[in-house]
Amino acid sequence: MGYAPDEAAEAAEAVASGSVDAVAFGTPFLANPDLPERIAAGADLNDPDPATFYSTGPEGYTDYPTMS
């Protein structure tokens, strides 16, 4: 089963209940280097740019803004 960041509470419950060992939020982490803080604060997420996922430079890896 997959979880989206807006389902973080359900993901935490699944881990706590033992039905899963871990939950990963892959793509959202690419665009939100501070994803745990954003989830905890209920903040908006940056939109990922798939064109930069496998770039050879910093674009897409270091240029997404963190929560202010």
C-alpha positions as CSV (number, residue, x, y, z in Angstrom):
1,M,0.0,0.0,0.0
2,G,1.2,3.5,-0.7
3,Y,0.8,6.6,1.4
4,A,0.7,10.2,0.5
5,P,2.1,12.9,2.9
6,D,-1.5,13.9,3.7
7,E,-2.0,10.4,5.0
8,A,0.9,10.6,7.5
9,A,-1.3,9.8,10.5
10,E,-2.5,6.6,8.8
11,A,1.1,5.7,7.8
12,A,2.2,6.2,11.4
13,E,-0.6,4.0,12.7
14,A,0.3,1.3,10.2
15,V,3.9,1.3,11.5
16,A,2.7,1.4,15.2
17,S,0.3,-1.5,14.6
18,G,3.0,-3.6,13.0
19,S,1.1,-4.0,9.8
20,V,4.2,-2.5,8.0
21,D,7.8,-2.1,9.1
22,A,8.3,1.3,7.5
23,V,6.7,3.9,5.2
24,A,8.6,5.8,2.5
25,F,7.5,9.1,0.9
26,G,9.9,9.0,-2.1
27,T,8.7,11.6,-4.7
28,P,7.4,14.1,-2.1
29,F,10.9,14.0,-0.4
30,L,12.5,15.0,-3.7
31,A,10.6,18.3,-3.8
32,N,10.4,18.8,0.0
33,P,13.8,18.4,1.8
34,D,12.0,19.3,5.0
35,L,9.1,16.9,4.5
36,P,8.8,15.7,8.1
37,E,8.5,19.3,9.3
38,R,6.0,20.1,6.7
39,I,3.9,17.1,7.6
40,A,4.0,18.0,11.3
41,A,3.1,21.6,10.6
42,G,0.3,20.7,8.1
43,A,2.2,23.0,5.6
44,D,1.8,23.0,1.9
45,L,4.2,20.9,-0.2
46,N,6.3,22.0,-3.1
47,D,5.3,20.4,-6.4
48,P,8.0,18.0,-7.7
49,D,9.5,18.7,-11.1
50,P,10.0,15.2,-12.7
51,A,12.2,16.8,-15.4
52,T,14.9,17.4,-12.8
53,F,14.8,14.1,-10.9
54,Y,17.9,12.7,-12.5
55,S,19.7,15.9,-13.5
56,T,23.5,16.1,-13.3
57,G,23.5,19.4,-11.6
58,P,21.9,21.0,-8.5
59,E,18.6,21.9,-10.2
60,G,15.9,19.7,-8.6
61,Y,18.2,18.5,-5.8
62,T,19.2,21.7,-3.9
63,D,16.9,24.4,-5.3
64,Y,13.5,23.4,-3.8
65,P,12.6,25.9,-1.1
66,T,12.3,24.9,2.5
67,M,9.4,25.9,4.7
68,S,9.7,29.4,5.9
